Amino acid sequence: MRTIDHALSASGIASQRFIRQLHFGPSLAEQGLGARRALLQASLHADEIPPMLVAQHLRRRLTELEAQGRLRGEVVLLPACNPIGLSQQVWGRMQGRFELASGQNFNRLYPDLAEAAAAQVQLGDDAAANLRALRSALHAALDAQPARTALQQLRAQLLRLAIDADVVLDMHCDNDAVLHLYAAPQQAAQAQQLGDCIGSPLALLAEESGDFPYDEACSMVWRRLRERLGERVPYACFASTLEFRGETEVSHALAEQDAEALIRFLALQGFIDDAAQAPDPTCSLRPLAGCMHVHAPHAGVVVFGDTLGREVKAGQAIGELIDPVSGESTPLCSPVDGLHFARELQRWAQAGQSVAKVAGMEALRSGKLLSA
């Protein structure tokens, strides 16, 4: 294992923040032609803790596999990829989703490099040479982006590692949820395999969810390059956001299970010398635009039933909302047939607040599809 610490130079006076990168297996330079990289990063939203424990179990397993000589490509692990968010505490509570200085979500507003990169490249008939030229152009386009603030530097370094990656797994968790993942519809086969490996009942697919989150900056830049340069541009990077259940589900048993599942996926993707067999298909692929919210019609105490992780019918109650002053109780009902896969951890809701999500089969929404 090689350890690289990438400093964020804009951290501030008399302080330093850095991103620790753990590199396993042969580097891209050591591999030569056909070099491959998988990048796995934990807790871009720094207050989402379960991925960091998964990363610790991955560190142990990748160290073992490297010692056994079983790594066929480079696997880069960022065990805690957001040092800015990890340092943000307000009144004793970690604030890891938004940068306090700017108010921006750490997982939004990554630069779209396609137009600038496409202007630098002329493709030929050699697919490998085309890929090298495209990645070089993407690096040049990224280097031309401003990186004055710590947040800009964080985004740039995470994206720089991903430009040369064939697989990018961005590990998060939800408030209170079952395992699920996000991916692009053009890469549905890999999303299916990943979902089946990790035991996720649900994969949500969208070309663009709005505000350019990290996984889309990694994967959909290749679609945008294809739109500009034609079909000789490959879909060179499979990127997915993984939601490892809810915020409180932090245990060694779950983290070890999840790490082993990711090792199995990496083996199937050719990064590990292993006779892993593809699992039976169990993950349901559904449109992100079919993910419907359950909203609170008034303020009150939220009391959920036991439907999390289950298929529900349109109009079926998944809980109730109680006004503690009037005593009024209102059922909280699913707007569609679908899988009740996520809900808010806080059991108090303001009027109009989304308190749960149900994934239907039909795309019913448009515009920005992710929460803030």
C-alpha positions in Angstrom: 0.0 0.0 0.0 1.2 3.5 -0.9 -0.1 6.4 1.2 -0.4 9.8 -0.4 -1.6 12.9 1.5 -3.0 15.6 -0.7 -3.0 18.9 1.2 -5.7 21.5 0.7 -3.6 24.7 0.6 -6.5 27.0 1.2 -7.2 25.4 4.6 -6.4 28.6 6.5 -3.7 30.2 8.7 -2.0 27.9 11.1 -4.1 24.9 10.1 -3.8 22.1 7.6 -6.3 19.7 6.0 -5.4 16.9 3.7 -7.1 14.0 1.8 -5.5 10.7 2.5 -5.3 8.4 -0.5 -4.5 4.7 0.0 -3.2 3.1 -3.2 -3.3 -0.8 -3.5 -1.9 -2.9 -6.3 0.1 -1.8 -9.3 0.0 1.9 -10.1 -1.2 3.1 -13.5 2.4 3.7 -14.5 3.4 0.2 -13.5 0.6 -1.4 -15.4 1.4 0.3 -18.7 -1.0 0.0 -21.6 -4.5 -1.0 -20.5 -3.9 0.3 -17.0 -7.0 0.2 -14.8 -8.1 2.0 -11.6 -11.0 1.6 -9.2 -11.7 4.5 -6.8 -13.7 4.1 -3.7 -14.3 7.0 -1.4 -16.1 7.3 1.9 -18.3 10.0 3.4 -18.2 12.9 1.0 -21.0 14.0 3.2 -18.8 13.9 6.3 -21.6 13.3 8.8 -22.6 10.1 7.1 -20.6 7.7 9.2 -21.2 4.1 8.1 -19.1 4.4 4.9 -16.0 5.3 6.9 -16.3 2.0 8.9 -16.8 0.1 5.6 -13.6 1.7 4.4 -11.7 0.4 7.4 -12.8 -3.2 6.6 -11.9 -2.5 2.9 -8.4 -1.3 4.0 -7.8 -4.6 5.8 -9.0 -6.8 2.9 -7.2 -4.9 0.2 -4.0 -5.1 2.3 -4.4 -8.9 2.5 -5.1 -9.2 -1.3 -2.1 -7.0 -2.2 0.1 -9.1 0.0 -1.2 -12.2 -1.8 -0.5 -10.7 -5.2 -4.1 -10.9 -6.2 -4.7 -7.3 -7.3 -4.8 -7.0 -11.1 -5.3 -3.2 -11.2 -4.9 -0.2 -8.9 -7.5 0.2 -6.2 -7.5 3.7 -4.6 -9.4 4.0 -1.3 -10.2 7.4 0.4 -11.1 6.3 3.9 -12.5 9.8 4.9 -12.6 11.9 1.7 -13.9 15.2 3.2 -11.6 16.8 5.8 -13.5 20.1 5.6 -16.8 18.5 6.6 -15.1 16.4 9.4 -13.9 19.6 11.0 -17.3 21.4 11.0 -19.0 21.3 14.4 -21.9 23.6 15.4 -23.2 23.4 19.0 -21.9 19.9 19.4 -23.3 18.5 16.1 -21.3 17.6 13.1 -22.3 19.6 10.0 -20.9 17.5 7.1 -23.4 17.9 4.3 -22.9 21.6 3.5 -19.7 23.7 3.6 -20.4 26.3 6.3 -18.3 29.0 4.5 -20.3 28.9 1.3 -23.5 27.0 2.1 -22.8 24.6 -0.8 -23.5 20.9 -0.7 -20.2 18.9 -0.8 -21.8 16.6 -3.4 -23.1 19.1 -5.9 -21.7 21.5 -8.4 -18.7 19.5 -9.7 -17.4 21.0 -13.0 -18.6 19.8 -16.3 -15.4 19.3 -18.3 -16.8 17.8 -21.5 -16.9 20.9 -23.7 -13.4 22.1 -22.8 -12.0 18.6 -23.2 -13.8 18.0 -26.5 -12.3 21.1 -28.0 -8.7 19.7 -27.5 -9.2 16.3 -29.0 -9.3 14.8 -32.5 -10.1 11.1 -32.4 -8.6 8.4 -34.6 -9.2 4.7 -35.1 -7.1 3.5 -32.2 -9.5 3.1 -29.3 -6.7 2.9 -26.6 -5.1 6.0 -28.0 -8.4 7.8 -28.1 -9.0 7.0 -24.4 -5.6 8.3 -23.4 -6.1 11.5 -25.4 -9.6 12.0 -23.8 -8.3 11.5 -20.3 -5.4 13.9 -20.9 -7.8 16.5 -22.2 -10.0 16.1 -19.2 -7.0 16.6 -16.9 -6.1 19.8 -18.8 -9.7 21.0 -18.6 -9.7 20.4 -14.8 -6.4 22.1 -14.3 -7.9 25.2 -16.0 -10.7 25.4 -13.4 -10.3 27.8 -10.5 -9.1 26.1 -7.3 -8.8 29.0 -4.9 -10.9 27.9 -2.0 -10.6 24.7 0.1 -13.9 23.4 -1.3 -12.8 24.0 -4.9 -9.5 22.2 -4.2 -11.4 19.3 -2.6 -13.7 18.9 -5.6 -10.7 19.2 -8.0 -8.7 16.5 -6.3 -11.6 14.0 -6.0 -12.3 14.5 -9.7 -8.6 14.3 -10.7 -8.4 10.8 -9.2 -11.6 9.8 -11.0 -10.6 10.9 -14.5 -8.3 7.9 -14.8 -10.7 5.5 -13.0 -12.7 2.8 -14.7 -14.9 2.3 -11.6 -15.9 5.0 -9.1 -17.9 4.1 -6.0 -19.0 7.1 -3.9 -20.0 5.7 -0.5 -22.7 7.5 1.5 -25.7 6.7 3.7 -29.2 8.0 4.0 -31.1 9.3 7.0 -33.0 6.0 7.7 -33.1 3.6 4.7 -32.4 0.3 3.2 -29.3 -0.2 1.0 -29.7 1.4 -2.3 -27.6 3.0 -5.1 -27.7 5.5 -7.9 -26.3 5.1 -11.4 -26.7 6.1 -15.0 -29.2 4.2 -17.3 -26.5 3.7 -19.9 -24.6 1.6 -17.3 -27.6 -0.4 -16.1 -25.8 -3.8 -16.4 -23.0 -2.7 -14.1 -25.5 -1.1 -11.7 -27.4 -4.4 -11.7 -24.3 -6.4 -10.9 -23.3 -3.9 -8.1 -26.7 -4.0 -6.6 -26.8 -7.7 -6.6 -23.4 -8.0 -5.1 -24.1 -5.7 -2.1 -27.6 -7.1 -1.6 -29.4 -3.8 -2.5 -33.1 -4.2 -3.3 -33.0 -0.9 -5.3 -31.0 1.0 -7.9 -32.2 4.4 -9.0 -31.2 5.4 -12.5 -31.0 8.9 -14.1 -29.0 10.5 -16.8 -29.0 13.8 -14.9 -30.4 14.3 -11.4 -29.6 18.1 -11.2 -26.7 20.2 -9.9 -24.0 17.8 -11.1 -23.2 15.6 -8.2 -19.9 13.8 -8.0 -20.9 10.4 -9.5 -22.4 12.1 -12.6 -19.4 14.3 -13.0 -17.4 11.1 -13.2 -19.6 9.0 -15.5 -21.8 11.3 -17.5 -18.9 13.4 -18.8 -18.3 10.4 -21.2 -21.9 10.7 -22.5 -21.4 14.4 -23.1 -18.2 13.7 -24.9 -20.0 11.2 -27.1 -22.6 13.8 -27.9 -19.8 16.1 -29.1 -17.3 13.7 -30.6 -19.3 10.6 -31.7 -19.5 7.0 -30.8 -15.7 6.4 -30.7 -15.9 7.9 -27.2 -16.4 5.0 -24.8 -18.3 5.0 -21.6 -15.0 4.8 -19.8 -16.1 5.1 -16.2 -18.8 3.4 -14.3 -19.7 5.6 -11.3 -22.3 5.0 -8.6 -23.4 6.5 -5.4 -24.0 3.8 -2.7 -26.3 4.5 0.3 -25.3 2.2 3.1 -28.6 2.2 4.9 -29.2 4.8 7.7 -27.0 7.1 9.8 -27.2 5.0 13.0 -26.4 1.6 11.4 -22.7 1.6 12.3 -21.6 -1.9 13.2 -18.6 -4.1 12.4 -20.9 -6.9 11.3 -22.6 -4.7 8.7 -19.4 -3.0 7.6 -17.5 -6.3 7.1 -20.5 -7.7 5.1 -20.5 -4.6 2.9 -16.7 -4.6 2.4 -16.8 -8.3 1.3 -19.6 -7.4 -1.1 -17.6 -4.7 -2.6 -14.6 -7.0 -2.9 -16.8 -9.4 -4.8 -17.9 -6.6 -7.2 -14.3 -5.6 -7.8 -13.4 -9.2 -8.6 -16.2 -9.4 -11.1 -14.9 -6.1 -12.6 -11.5 -7.7 -13.1 -9.6 -5.9 -10.3 -9.0 -9.0 -8.1 -7.8 -12.4 -9.0 -10.8 -14.3 -7.7 -13.2 -16.9 -9.1 -16.2 -14.9 -7.9 -19.5 -15.9 -9.5 -22.1 -13.3 -10.4 -24.9 -13.3 -7.9 -28.5 -14.0 -8.8 -30.3 -10.8 -9.9 -32.2 -9.4 -7.0 -31.8 -5.6 -7.3 -34.7 -3.8 -8.9 -33.7 -1.1 -11.4 -36.1 1.9 -11.3 -36.1 5.5 -12.6 -35.0 8.1 -10.1 -37.8 10.2 -11.6 -40.1 7.6 -10.1 -38.9 8.2 -6.6 -41.9 10.0 -5.0 -41.9 11.9 -1.7 -44.4 11.6 1.1 -45.0 15.1 2.5 -46.3 16.2 5.9 -49.6 18.1 5.5 -49.1 19.9 8.8 -46.5 20.0 11.6 -46.4 17.2 14.0 -44.9 14.0 15.5 -44.1 11.4 12.9 -44.9 7.8 13.8 -43.9 5.3 11.1 -45.3 1.8 10.6 -43.1 -1.2 9.7 -43.2 -0.7 5.9 -39.5 0.4 5.4 -38.0 -2.0 2.8 -41.4 -3.3 1.7 -43.4 -2.8 -1.4 -46.5 -0.6 -0.7 -49.6 0.4 -2.7 -50.7 3.9 -3.7 -52.8 5.2 -0.8 -51.4 2.8 1.7 -50.5 4.4 5.1 -46.8 4.1 6.0 -47.3 6.1 9.2 -49.2 8.9 10.8 -48.6 12.5 11.8 -49.9 13.7 15.1 -50.5 17.3 16.1 -49.5 17.2 19.8 -51.6 20.3 20.6 -54.9 19.5 18.9 -54.5 15.7 19.0 -55.3 15.5 15.3 -53.8 12.4 13.6 -53.3 12.3 9.8 -52.3 9.2 7.9 -49.1 9.5 5.8 -49.8 7.6 2.6 -47.7 6.4 -0.3 -48.4 8.4 -3.5 -47.6 5.4 -5.7 -47.1 1.7 -5.8 -43.5 1.1 -5.0 -40.7 0.3 -2.6 -40.7 2.3 0.7 -36.9 2.6 0.8 -36.1 5.7 2.9 -37.5 8.0 5.6 -36.4 10.9 7.8 -34.6 10.0 11.0 -36.1 13.0 12.9 -39.6 12.2 14.1 -40.8 15.8 14.0 -41.9 17.3 10.7 -42.8 20.8 9.7 -45.7 21.4 7.3 -44.7 20.5 3.7 -41.6 18.6 4.7 -40.7 15.4 2.9 -40.7 12.6 5.5 -40.3 9.5 3.4 -39.5 8.2 -0.2 -41.2 5.5 -2.2 -39.6 4.2 -5.5 -42.1 3.6 -8.1 -41.7 2.0 -11.6 -42.9 5.0 -13.6 -41.0 8.2 -14.2 -43.3 10.9 -12.9 -41.0 13.8 -11.9 -38.7 16.1 -13.9 -36.1 18.8 -13.1 -33.9 18.4 -10.0 -34.4 14.9 -8.7 -32.2 15.0 -5.6 -32.8 16.6 -2.2 -30.7 19.7 -1.2 
